[in-house]
Structure formats: C-alpha cells, structure tokens
Amino acid sequence: AGELHAPIVILSGACATVIACFGVCPAEAARIRIVADPAFADGFVGTVRRIAAEDGLGAFYDGFGPLVLRQVVFGMIKFYTFDSATTALFAALPALKAQVSTQLVVSLLAGLAAGVASACVSQPFDSILSEVNRQSGRADVAQA
C-alpha cells in the first residue's frame, strides 16, 4: 500500500473535485458574469434567472470542461502537497506529533503550501473559465 499512497491521494483529490464541479459550475458561471458585467442583473438570483432565460440552462455548464480541468488539477495538487508536507514535517521532527497544538501548526503550514501550489498550477485554467463565462450567449471553449 505504501507504493500506491501517492496515486491514491491524487486520485482521491481528482474524484472529489469532479463530483463537486457539477454543483459548482452553475454558481461559477453566474459569479463570473456578475464580476464581468455588474449591470447584467440585480444580484446572484437575478443573474441566474437572466442567464437561464436568455441563454438556456446549458449555458451554466458551458465552462464545465475548463472548470473540471482547473478543479481537478487544483484538487490533486492540493491533496498531494498537503499530504507530502505533513509527512515530511512529521518525519523530520517527530516531536511535532506529541501535542495537538504542534499538529495544528503542521497542518497550517502544510495547508499554506498546498494552497499556494494548487493556486499556481490552476491559474491558467481559471483564465479560460473566466473568458468562457464572461459574455452572454453560449460559449465555445475552443475560442476562449
């Protein structure tokens, strides 16, 4: 099981994020539209209603591909970096396992490293996703 630890952690991150994307995608589409055009509608609910009325429900999932790629890369890197950082810190300084407070510090540091690493590698996909959801009408991911 030791040799499969890294692939299991990475696969866990990927699976969790793919499932989450089905719920996140519509909210992300509305959020990006609100940021790109604040005058588009009045608030989140108004934006959702207008997108649905003008572009259809499918418009909420136009950015699904880039979102899944962004989130899967983000999730895999986040899970793997966090797991690797905590393992390395506890291996280097076993005394950190002795108290809950030091375990929390290790988790905080590993979480910080994981957040920075995952944000760096997922940023290009975020740019594509923002471009897809920025305008009215059905988007073509290939043109983004």
Secondary structure, 3 states (H helix, E strand, C coil): CHHHHHHHHHHHHHHHHHHHHHHHHHHHHHHHHHHHCCCCCCHHHHHHHHHHHHHCHHHHHCCHHHHHHHHHHHHHHHHHHHHHHHHHHHHHCHHHHCCHHHHHHHHHHHHHHHHHHHHHHHHHHHHHHHHHHHCCCCCCHHHC
